[in-house]
Amino acid sequence: MAGILLTMGGRPNVNVMEFVVDTEEEIQYLPTTNRSGIESFKGDANFDFCAPLGSTCIVGNKNSYLKIYMLFSFGWKEM
């Protein structure tokens, strides 16, 4: 089981990250809790790290509604 304390006393406890991508297909390439960004994000210093549990990503989804994902220990999950 994995867990994390995101806020304490109304202040951030962890530096969770917020990402924005154009399509859902790009989610699979974002950093996760155990690897840095891959494919289209590989080699980009902005994605060369692991992301902490609780990080989020907004997906633009042209011609559709915005979607929001949150990062868990098992990967990205749509909210």
C-alpha positions as CSV (number, residue, x, y, z in Angstrom):
1,M,0.0,0.0,0.0
2,A,1.3,3.5,-0.9
3,G,0.2,6.7,0.6
4,I,1.3,10.3,1.0
5,L,0.4,13.3,3.1
6,L,-0.2,16.1,0.6
7,T,-1.0,19.0,3.0
8,M,-0.3,19.6,6.7
9,G,-1.7,22.6,8.5
10,G,-3.1,24.1,5.3
11,R,0.4,24.0,3.7
12,P,1.8,21.7,1.0
13,N,3.8,18.9,2.4
14,V,5.0,17.5,-0.9
15,N,5.9,19.2,-4.1
16,V,3.3,17.5,-6.3
17,M,3.5,18.3,-10.0
18,E,0.9,19.5,-12.4
19,F,1.2,18.5,-16.1
20,V,-0.8,19.6,-19.2
21,V,-0.9,17.5,-22.4
22,D,-2.9,17.7,-25.6
23,T,-4.0,14.1,-25.8
24,E,-4.7,11.1,-23.6
25,E,-2.1,9.1,-25.6
26,E,0.6,11.3,-24.1
27,I,-0.2,10.3,-20.5
28,Q,1.7,7.1,-20.9
29,Y,4.9,9.0,-21.6
30,L,4.8,11.3,-18.5
31,P,7.0,10.7,-15.5
32,T,5.6,8.2,-12.9
33,T,6.6,7.5,-9.4
34,N,9.4,5.1,-10.6
35,R,10.6,6.5,-13.9
36,S,11.2,9.8,-15.7
37,G,9.4,10.9,-18.9
38,I,9.9,8.7,-22.0
39,E,9.3,8.8,-25.7
40,S,8.3,12.4,-26.7
41,F,9.4,13.7,-23.2
42,K,12.7,11.8,-23.0
43,G,15.7,14.1,-23.0
44,D,13.6,17.1,-22.0
45,A,15.0,18.4,-18.6
46,N,11.5,19.4,-17.6
47,F,10.5,15.7,-17.5
48,D,13.8,14.1,-16.4
49,F,12.7,13.1,-12.9
50,C,10.2,10.8,-11.1
51,A,6.9,12.5,-10.2
52,P,5.5,12.2,-6.6
53,L,2.2,10.4,-5.8
54,G,-0.7,12.9,-6.1
55,S,0.7,14.7,-9.1
56,T,-2.0,15.7,-11.7
57,C,-2.4,16.1,-15.4
58,I,-5.0,18.0,-17.4
59,V,-5.6,16.6,-20.9
60,G,-6.9,19.0,-23.5
61,N,-8.7,16.4,-25.7
62,K,-9.5,18.5,-28.8
63,N,-13.2,18.3,-29.7
64,S,-14.0,16.8,-26.3
65,Y,-14.1,17.7,-22.6
66,L,-11.0,18.3,-20.5
67,K,-9.9,15.2,-18.5
68,I,-8.0,15.1,-15.3
69,Y,-5.6,12.4,-14.2
70,M,-3.9,11.8,-10.8
71,L,-0.7,9.8,-10.3
72,F,-0.8,6.8,-8.0
73,S,1.8,4.2,-7.2
74,F,0.4,2.0,-10.0
75,G,0.3,4.8,-12.6
76,W,-1.9,7.5,-13.9
77,K,-5.7,7.2,-13.3
78,E,-8.5,9.3,-14.7
79,M,-10.5,11.2,-12.0
